Amino acid sequence: MKKHLISALIAASLAAAPALAAEGERVRAIKARGELVCGTSTGTAIGLSTLDETGKWSGLEVDYCRALAAALLGDAAKVKFVPLEFKNAFAALQSGSVDILARGASWTFTRDTEMKFAFIGPYMYDGQSFMVKKSRNVSKIADLGGASICVSAGTTSELNLSDYFRVNNLDFTPIVANSREQNLANLEADRCDAYTNERGGLAASRLGFADPDAYVIFDEIISKEPLSATVKQDDPVFHDIAAWTYYALVNAEELGITSANVTELANSSPNPEVQRLLGKTGDFGTKLGLANDWAVKAIATGGNYGEIFERNLGSGSRVKLSRGLNNLWTKGGLIYAPPVR
Amino acid sequence: MHAPSSSRLTPSRVLAAARAYPFSTLLTIGLLYVALWLSWHIVDWAFIAATWQAEDRAGCNPDGACWAFILNRLPQFTFGFYPEAERWRACIVLLAPPALLLLAMAPDFKGRRWVIAGGFIAYPLASLALLSGGWLGLTHVPSDQWGGLLLTMIVGIGAFVLSFPLAILLALARLSKLPALRWLTIGFIDFWRGMPLVAVLFMSVIMLPLFLPPGYEISRLGLALTGLTLYSSAYLAEVIRGGLQSVGRGQTEAALALSFGFWRTQTYIVMPQALRAVLPGIVNSVIALFKDTTYVMIVGLFDLLNIVTAALSDARWLGLATEGYVFVGVIYWLLCFALSHVSSRLEAQQSRVIRQDRVLTGSTQ
């Protein structure tokens, strides 16, 4: 009897839940809504997604969402940013209350398979490292045996930390906090010996100390953190559009297309690769179900990948992060996009 | 050893006391020193060495507070992303509660009843209508653009005003003689009291869309207000039930014998005494509710605390967490202090009324 009741309940809840999205359904929903809903950080990811004093979002992740809105809807302003705390972010994507997540999430096996997400491709290759006070005179992870280490709750950093220390037979005491501010305050007040996070995040948050030079960030990296935009696995059409918008930005950098010259090159470039990307020849936009000038719109929004990186994290910003692994493959980095043909 | 009989402090008396109680004296001097040292440092940090005008953190004196950051962002902290041209509407909404409160507290003010009723019923509806606009030529401002202190006030006051009548009904239903009603109410109250607020808000924003037809959306503010209202009504109901049970049964029986009827008995006899008795408990719940409003970040809304947290990541002002959180703390403290002050005034007023009643009844006997 009880069994029957339970199976009836399950059947009822399945009937109540909306049917699995069909191919292209998410794209249709976005077009009908006239707005892309992009999940970002709560304004706390320096260089990736922050708010200025007029309430305008800026950062690398934000610029990507704007470019996607421009490619998909023809207007970079047609995007709504929904701030999400990390612990709620994946659930929000799963429930469909955001279309895409661009929120400093690493591409991992479980998230890709068990959680049924699809990753767009890393917009930033990061890795976990440690920041300590210079006065401690330690410069490598092996020196951190027995140390207390500040780490953010619920992140992959927390897992990487315990994995690495266990494998290398080092003791440590985790000091877990919810926010970066808390972790930094703990480090500053010597409540922990080291603070662990992605190197990009460490470099950005070091700027906040009264004396940034009193802190060192280790060169060693204990994890691979490929930060990628994330979508649900249910609509391959939307995944294609999101991925190829990102590839368009990367290809644009490789081909020397910038926000300043994109309209000019779209009309006059003799380079067949540029012509295909910008819609002069072929019908690549149409194949995605978009206007043929989709890439022009996306690139004109915030520039190519390199421009976006330099403005938000690199030499054009206060963070002054060198490109390192995030340089083009032609310049010794890992940023690479498949060709448009 | 006898304590000095006179309370006048003369130098010789102080010296005698110091010699008689050396440990207390040392402790007093030590504590005085610590207090002075602390307050000197706080005053020095917050005022003397503070910077009030700067373009970024580099322009601030590193030894003092950098209030320039707060001043620079003050409009955003107050109004969130509310469009600049429309902020007068937000100003009215923010200034109305203190104005109404002052009016209601004014001695010998005849229209107090109306002000309180208006404040309770009209204010939340009027302010929601005024803020969202879309009528009489007011431009529509979607609720996800409201933020900062404005949002904190709207959510706090809105949830309280909506949950209060609900709580009264729940408290009455819980004491009802009808078993079905009583058990339903007990279930409702225990369900909402048993769930953490975070879970309530999380479910409303994450789970609800799963069961709604695609493309159907409820505003995030609506979700947050509903969640907070149901949550706090369960707590308030229990506070009010305490009050109801403190009123002697004899009074209800007497009123019913005089054919007052259930609702009139409650309205004129039981409820006024019950609410008076539990006023501190109600204010306690209100203050807790007010502080719980910061959980609206879970549904993606920037209240005062979270908009300040976001501002702390602006590369121009990095590392000013102390200033930001001190600012938020002071604002919260001021608002909660005002609330408890109002409640103690009301209590004092009422105990005066009760004393007068006793004198009157005493004289007629």
Interface residues (C-beta under 8 A of the other chain):
Chain A: A16 A17 P18 E25 A29 A32 R33 T42 G43 T44 A45 I46 G47 T50 L51 D52 E53 T54 G55 K80 V82 P83 L84 E85 N88 A91 A92 Q94 S95 G96 S97 S179 R180 E181 L184 A185 A204 S205 L207 G208 F209 A210 S317 R318 V319
Chain B: P62 N72 R73 P75 Q76 G80 F81 D144 Q145 G147 F202 V205 I206 M207 P209 L210 F211 P213 P214 G215 M297 I298 G300 F302 N306 I307 T309 A310 A311 L312 S313 D314 A315 R316 L318 G319 L320 A321
